[in-house]
Amino acid sequence: MLEKLIQYGLVKNMAFAFWRYPGKDIKGIFSDEALPVEKNGFPEKKGFFIAPFSDEENGFLIPGDLNYAQIQSLGQLGHFKKHPDKGSAFPDITDKGGYFQAFRKIKSGIDRNLTKKVVLSRTRETKEIHRGNAGSMFLALEKAYPSAMAYVFNVPQKGAWMGATPEILLSRQGDFYETVAVAGTRSAKSKENWTEKEIHEQELVSEFIEDVLSKNGVRDYHREGPGDYRAGNVIHLKTTFRIPAGSQGWNPFRLASDLHPTPAVCGIPRETAKSLIRETEKHDRDFYSGFLGEVDFGKQEVNLFVNLRCLQVFNNRSVLYAGGGLTKGSEVEKEWEETQEKTRTILNVAEKLK
């Protein structure tokens, strides 16, 4: 039934989302509209929120008008609005030469001390995932990566996306809110120790988070790590920050908005890194490296993940997104291979659908 619901929603270009948090059951919602949320705005209803990478663009809220648990048949979706499919713009696909050129420009800025770190992303096309098998792909993804947040959503104005992201932005976990600093990447098969460059990169992200917590008036938190964290076929360094849910004087959604984009997806200093990203990346990141998940502003509750290990779904193909942090010690061939490895997280699952 779930696969049929996803396929029906895509064919009719309906506003919907299905997701599964680590260790939880699959949830889903359908709505008449995906409601635009202006930058620095707050979602006024409970639902599934999707924010783009750029803070100059609107986010979208899919309200929970009909929950997956209430759906017994496709007929229950009959009264929901079907939107005309105008076709999403297909992003520029990054070739190796283009990536190397962008790397050199960013590395020049780092070497001249304009910035400490910039995350350079790329795109990769695949015909193994498309709208025709999106339902089965989501089910395969969520089974393959139980420790990630797996999702598929469709915003009629923007198109369909899917992914299995390991990185929390800000999430309510019982009596605590949790956010993480994730940086440094290596193959899960590697036996080598973390390099000084990778440890330094991770510490930059941790320092950034502590600065944002301080600016939001969050003083009472516990820091744990860094330690190894496996996400599919790669391992990262991760530091976890836990904030008591009962602490006063700060707003969870505002804190999440201020954390985004973290150095793990953008760079340090943030504004300089953004400028270099705009100058060098030919593709629009759109929802890649934005954030998404459940929100209930009335209760000031959020359960948001950074949108990594993701793809944009088109009629007969998909576009994968991946990135890596560039610092003084970065080498272009290694960085390119890191993005190749990250896209394998999705492609390994797709190959098993055949």
C-alpha positions as CSV (number, residue, x, y, z in Angstrom):
1,M,0.0,0.0,0.0
2,L,2.8,2.5,0.9
3,E,4.5,2.1,-2.5
4,K,1.2,2.6,-4.3
5,L,0.5,5.8,-2.2
6,I,3.9,7.3,-3.1
7,Q,3.4,6.4,-6.8
8,Y,-0.1,7.9,-6.8
9,G,1.1,11.1,-5.2
10,L,3.8,11.5,-7.7
11,V,1.6,10.8,-10.7
12,K,-0.9,13.3,-9.5
13,N,1.8,15.8,-8.3
14,M,0.3,16.0,-4.8
15,A,1.8,17.5,-1.7
16,F,2.9,14.6,0.5
17,A,5.8,13.3,2.6
18,F,6.8,10.0,4.0
19,W,9.7,9.6,6.5
20,R,11.2,7.3,9.0
21,Y,13.3,8.5,11.9
22,P,16.1,6.1,13.3
23,G,14.5,3.4,15.3
24,K,10.9,4.6,14.6
25,D,8.0,3.6,12.4
26,I,7.3,5.1,9.0
27,K,5.1,8.3,9.1
28,G,3.3,10.0,6.2
29,I,1.0,12.9,5.4
30,F,-0.9,14.2,2.4
31,S,-2.2,17.8,2.0
32,D,-3.8,20.1,-0.6
33,E,-0.8,22.4,-0.7
34,A,2.8,22.7,0.2
35,L,2.7,26.1,1.9
36,P,5.6,28.5,1.3
37,V,7.4,29.8,4.5
38,E,9.4,33.0,4.0
39,K,13.0,33.1,5.1
40,N,13.2,33.8,8.9
41,G,9.6,32.9,9.2
42,F,8.0,30.2,11.4
43,P,5.7,27.4,10.2
44,E,2.3,28.2,11.6
45,K,0.9,24.7,11.4
46,K,2.1,21.3,12.4
47,G,3.6,19.3,9.6
48,F,6.6,18.3,7.6
49,F,9.0,21.2,6.9
50,I,11.6,21.5,4.1
51,A,14.1,24.3,4.0
52,P,16.5,24.9,1.1
53,F,20.3,25.5,1.4
54,S,19.9,29.2,0.5
55,D,18.4,31.4,3.1
56,E,17.3,33.7,0.3
57,E,14.6,31.2,-0.8
58,N,11.4,30.1,0.8
59,G,11.0,26.9,2.8
60,F,7.8,24.8,2.5
61,L,5.5,23.2,5.0
62,I,3.3,20.2,4.1
63,P,0.5,20.3,6.7
64,G,-0.7,17.0,8.2
65,D,-4.2,17.1,6.7
66,L,-4.3,13.3,6.3
67,N,-2.0,11.0,8.2
68,Y,-0.7,7.7,6.7
69,A,-2.1,5.7,9.7
70,Q,-5.6,6.8,8.6
71,I,-5.3,5.7,5.0
72,Q,-7.0,2.5,4.1
73,S,-7.3,2.9,0.3
74,L,-6.2,5.2,-2.5
75,G,-9.8,6.4,-2.7
76,Q,-9.3,8.5,0.4
77,L,-6.9,10.7,-1.6
78,G,-9.6,11.6,-4.1
79,H,-10.5,14.9,-2.6
80,F,-6.9,16.2,-2.4
81,K,-5.8,18.7,-5.0
82,K,-3.9,17.4,-8.0
83,H,-1.4,19.9,-9.4
84,P,-0.3,20.4,-13.0
85,D,3.2,19.0,-13.5
86,K,5.2,22.0,-14.9
87,G,8.4,20.0,-14.7
88,S,11.3,20.9,-12.4
89,A,14.4,22.5,-13.8
90,F,17.2,19.9,-14.4
91,P,20.4,20.9,-12.6
92,D,23.8,21.2,-14.2
93,I,25.7,17.9,-13.9
94,T,29.2,18.2,-12.5
95,D,32.0,16.6,-14.6
96,K,35.4,15.9,-13.2
97,G,37.0,18.8,-15.0
98,G,34.4,21.2,-13.7
99,Y,34.9,19.9,-10.2
100,F,38.7,20.3,-10.4
101,Q,38.3,23.9,-11.7
102,A,35.9,24.8,-8.8
103,F,38.3,23.1,-6.3
104,R,41.2,25.2,-7.5
105,K,39.3,28.5,-7.1
106,I,38.1,27.6,-3.6
107,K,41.5,26.3,-2.6
108,S,43.1,29.6,-3.7
109,G,40.8,31.5,-1.4
110,I,41.7,29.2,1.5
111,D,45.4,29.5,0.8
112,R,45.0,33.3,0.8
113,N,43.3,33.0,4.3
114,L,40.0,34.4,3.0
115,T,38.3,31.4,4.6
116,K,39.2,28.4,6.8
117,K,36.8,25.9,5.1
118,V,34.4,25.7,2.2
119,V,32.1,22.8,1.4
120,L,32.2,22.1,-2.4
121,S,29.3,20.0,-3.7
122,R,28.6,18.3,-7.0
123,T,25.8,16.5,-8.8
124,R,25.7,13.0,-10.4
125,E,23.0,11.7,-12.7
126,T,21.6,8.2,-12.6
127,K,18.9,6.5,-14.6
128,E,18.5,3.7,-12.1
129,I,16.1,5.8,-9.9
130,H,13.1,7.7,-11.4
131,R,9.5,8.4,-10.7
132,G,8.5,5.0,-11.8
133,N,10.4,3.2,-9.0
134,A,10.5,5.9,-6.3
135,G,8.1,4.1,-4.0
136,S,10.2,0.9,-4.0
137,M,13.4,2.9,-3.7
138,F,12.2,4.7,-0.6
139,L,11.3,1.3,1.0
140,A,14.7,-0.1,0.1
141,L,16.5,3.0,1.4
142,E,14.8,3.0,4.8
143,K,15.6,-0.7,5.3
144,A,19.2,-0.3,4.1
145,Y,20.0,2.5,6.5
146,P,18.0,2.1,9.8
147,S,20.3,4.6,11.6
148,A,19.5,7.4,9.1
149,M,16.4,9.5,8.6
150,A,14.9,8.2,5.4
151,Y,12.3,10.3,3.5
152,V,10.5,10.9,0.3
153,F,8.5,14.1,-0.3
154,N,6.9,16.0,-3.2
155,V,6.4,19.8,-3.2
156,P,4.3,20.4,-6.3
157,Q,6.0,23.8,-7.0
158,K,9.5,22.2,-6.7
159,G,9.4,18.5,-7.4
160,A,10.2,15.2,-5.6
161,W,13.2,14.4,-3.4
162,M,14.4,11.4,-1.5
163,G,17.2,10.5,0.8
164,A,18.7,8.8,3.8
165,T,20.5,11.4,5.9
166,P,22.5,10.6,9.0
167,E,22.9,14.1,10.3
168,I,20.7,15.7,13.0
169,L,20.3,19.5,12.8
170,L,18.1,19.8,16.0
171,S,15.9,17.0,17.3
172,R,13.8,16.4,20.4
173,Q,15.0,13.1,22.0
174,G,13.0,12.5,25.1
175,D,14.0,15.0,27.8
176,F,16.7,16.5,25.5
177,Y,17.2,18.4,22.3
178,E,20.2,17.1,20.3
179,T,22.4,18.6,17.6
180,V,25.6,17.2,16.2
181,A,28.9,18.3,14.6
182,V,29.8,15.9,11.8
183,A,32.9,16.3,9.7
184,G,35.7,14.2,8.2
185,T,34.9,11.3,5.9
186,R,36.5,8.0,5.1
187,S,35.6,4.6,3.7
188,A,34.1,2.2,6.3
189,K,36.8,-0.3,5.0
190,S,39.7,2.0,6.0
191,K,41.9,1.1,8.9
192,E,43.8,4.3,9.0
193,N,43.7,6.8,11.9
194,W,42.1,10.2,11.5
195,T,44.5,12.8,10.2
196,E,45.2,16.2,11.8
197,K,43.4,17.8,8.9
198,E,40.2,15.8,9.6
199,I,40.3,16.3,13.3
200,H,40.8,20.1,12.8
201,E,37.9,20.2,10.3
202,Q,35.6,18.5,12.9
203,E,36.6,20.8,15.7
204,L,35.8,23.9,13.5
205,V,32.2,22.6,13.2
206,S,32.0,21.9,17.0
207,E,33.2,25.5,17.7
208,F,30.6,26.9,15.4
209,I,27.8,25.1,17.1
210,E,29.0,26.2,20.6
211,D,29.0,29.8,19.3
212,V,25.4,29.5,18.0
213,L,24.2,27.9,21.2
214,S,25.8,30.8,23.2
215,K,24.2,33.5,21.0
216,N,20.8,31.8,21.5
217,G,21.2,31.9,25.2
218,V,21.7,28.1,25.6
219,R,24.2,27.6,28.4
220,D,23.1,24.3,29.9
221,Y,24.3,21.6,27.5
222,H,26.4,18.5,27.5
223,R,29.1,17.9,24.8
224,E,30.1,14.3,24.0
225,G,32.8,13.2,21.5
226,P,34.2,13.3,18.9
227,G,33.9,9.7,18.0
228,D,33.5,7.5,15.0
229,Y,30.0,7.4,13.4
230,R,29.2,5.1,10.5
231,A,26.7,6.3,7.8
232,G,26.3,3.7,5.1
233,N,29.6,2.9,3.4
234,V,31.5,5.8,5.0
235,I,32.6,6.8,8.6
236,H,32.6,10.4,10.0
237,L,33.8,12.1,13.2
238,K,30.8,13.2,15.3
239,T,30.4,15.3,18.4
240,T,27.0,15.4,20.1
241,F,25.5,18.3,22.0
242,R,22.5,17.6,24.3
243,I,20.3,20.4,25.7
244,P,17.7,19.8,28.5
245,A,14.2,20.2,27.0
246,G,13.1,22.1,30.2
247,S,15.7,24.9,29.8
248,Q,14.2,28.3,29.2
249,G,14.9,31.4,27.2
250,W,15.5,30.0,23.7
251,N,13.3,28.9,20.8
252,P,14.0,25.5,19.2
253,F,13.0,26.5,15.6
254,R,15.0,29.8,15.9
255,L,18.0,27.8,17.1
256,A,17.7,25.4,14.2
257,S,17.4,28.3,11.7
258,D,20.5,29.9,13.2
259,L,22.5,26.6,13.0
260,H,21.8,26.4,9.3
261,P,23.9,26.2,7.2
262,T,26.5,24.6,9.5
263,P,30.2,24.4,8.5
264,A,29.6,20.8,7.7
265,V,27.6,21.9,4.6
266,C,28.8,25.4,4.0
267,G,32.1,26.6,5.6
268,I,33.8,29.1,7.9
269,P,33.4,32.1,8.0
270,R,29.9,31.3,6.8
271,E,29.2,34.3,4.6
272,T,32.6,34.1,2.9
273,A,32.0,30.4,2.2
274,K,28.5,31.1,0.8
275,S,30.0,33.6,-1.6
276,L,32.6,31.1,-2.8
277,I,29.9,28.4,-3.2
278,R,27.8,30.8,-5.3
279,E,30.8,31.7,-7.5
280,T,32.0,28.2,-8.1
281,E,29.1,25.7,-8.1
282,K,27.2,25.7,-11.4
283,H,24.2,23.8,-10.0
284,D,21.5,25.2,-7.7
285,R,21.7,23.2,-4.5
286,D,17.9,23.7,-4.0
287,F,17.0,21.4,-1.1
288,Y,20.3,19.6,-0.9
289,S,22.1,20.6,2.3
290,G,19.0,22.3,3.6
291,F,17.1,20.7,6.4
292,L,13.8,18.9,6.8
293,G,11.5,17.1,9.3
294,E,8.6,17.4,11.6
295,V,7.7,20.7,13.3
296,D,5.0,21.7,15.7
297,F,5.6,25.4,16.4
298,G,2.7,25.6,18.8
299,K,4.5,23.1,21.1
300,Q,8.0,24.5,20.1
301,E,9.0,21.0,19.0
302,V,11.3,20.2,16.1
303,N,12.8,17.0,14.7
304,L,15.0,18.2,11.9
305,F,17.8,16.6,9.9
306,V,20.3,18.1,7.4
307,N,19.4,17.0,3.9
308,L,22.4,14.9,2.9
309,R,22.7,11.6,1.0
310,C,19.8,12.8,-1.2
311,L,18.6,12.9,-4.7
312,Q,16.0,14.8,-6.8
313,V,13.6,12.6,-8.7
314,F,12.6,13.2,-12.3
315,N,10.4,11.2,-14.7
316,N,13.2,9.0,-16.2
317,R,16.2,9.8,-14.1
318,S,17.5,11.3,-10.8
319,V,20.2,13.6,-9.7
320,L,22.4,12.7,-6.7
321,Y,24.0,15.4,-4.6
322,A,27.2,15.1,-2.5
323,G,29.8,17.4,-1.1
324,G,33.0,17.6,1.0
325,G,34.8,20.1,3.1
326,L,37.9,21.8,1.6
327,T,40.6,23.1,4.0
328,K,44.3,23.8,3.6
329,G,45.2,20.2,3.6
330,S,42.7,19.1,0.9
331,E,43.8,17.2,-2.2
332,V,41.6,17.3,-5.2
333,E,41.7,13.6,-6.2
334,K,40.9,12.6,-2.7
335,E,38.0,15.1,-2.5
336,W,36.5,13.9,-5.8
337,E,36.7,10.2,-4.6
338,E,35.0,11.2,-1.4
339,T,32.0,12.5,-3.3
340,Q,32.0,9.4,-5.4
341,E,31.9,7.3,-2.2
342,K,29.1,9.4,-0.7
343,T,26.9,8.9,-3.8
344,R,27.4,5.2,-3.6
345,T,25.3,5.3,-0.4
346,I,22.3,5.7,-2.6
347,L,23.5,3.9,-5.8
348,N,24.3,0.7,-3.9
349,V,20.7,0.4,-2.8
350,A,19.4,1.3,-6.3
351,E,21.4,-1.5,-7.9
352,K,19.6,-4.1,-5.7
353,L,16.2,-3.0,-7.1
354,K,16.9,-4.7,-10.4
